[in-house]
Amino acid sequence: MSNEIEIELNDELDLQEPKKYKVFLLNDDFSTMDFVIDVLVKVFRKSVDEASVIMINIHNNGKEICGTYSYEIAGTKVAQVKAMAREKGFPLKATMEEE
């Protein structure tokens, strides 16, 4: 009696890239420009120069993309923005949209 088990492996695996999500900051009339820049630097790891450009775009266009991430990371970024805004008393909001 043989104890060998034969396993057949498919040579081709159908691997798909995980879906990506864009994270946006939304303009409001109360969050200060300095606070928005601080959020962009701390949460989204932008340089002060990059953050300044994004902040102006948020102000002028109503919203701006801050980064593209996996679902879990995008959700974490949105939650971090909410926590920072609540702590400082600002209504700044972040949203995520599937790419």
HUSULWO-V827599 format. One record per residue. N is the residue number from 0. NEAR is the number of other ideal C-beta (glycine too) atoms within 10 Angstrom. Layout:
n & near
N & NEAR
N & NEAR
//
This chain:
n & near
0 & 2
1 & 4
2 & 4
3 & 4
4 & 5
5 & 4
6 & 4
7 & 5
8 & 5
9 & 6
10 & 5
11 & 5
12 & 6
13 & 5
14 & 5
15 & 5
16 & 6
17 & 9
18 & 10
19 & 14
20 & 21
21 & 15
22 & 22
23 & 17
24 & 27
25 & 15
26 & 17
27 & 15
28 & 5
29 & 10
30 & 22
31 & 12
32 & 13
33 & 9
34 & 17
35 & 25
36 & 18
37 & 16
38 & 26
39 & 25
40 & 15
41 & 13
42 & 21
43 & 20
44 & 11
45 & 19
46 & 10
47 & 10
48 & 9
49 & 15
50 & 21
51 & 16
52 & 13
53 & 21
54 & 24
55 & 13
56 & 15
57 & 23
58 & 14
59 & 9
60 & 9
61 & 11
62 & 14
63 & 19
64 & 15
65 & 24
66 & 19
67 & 14
68 & 20
69 & 13
70 & 13
71 & 10
72 & 15
73 & 24
74 & 14
75 & 14
76 & 21
77 & 20
78 & 12
79 & 15
80 & 25
81 & 13
82 & 11
83 & 17
84 & 21
85 & 11
86 & 8
87 & 13
88 & 9
89 & 17
90 & 11
91 & 21
92 & 16
93 & 22
94 & 14
95 & 18
96 & 11
97 & 9
98 & 11
//
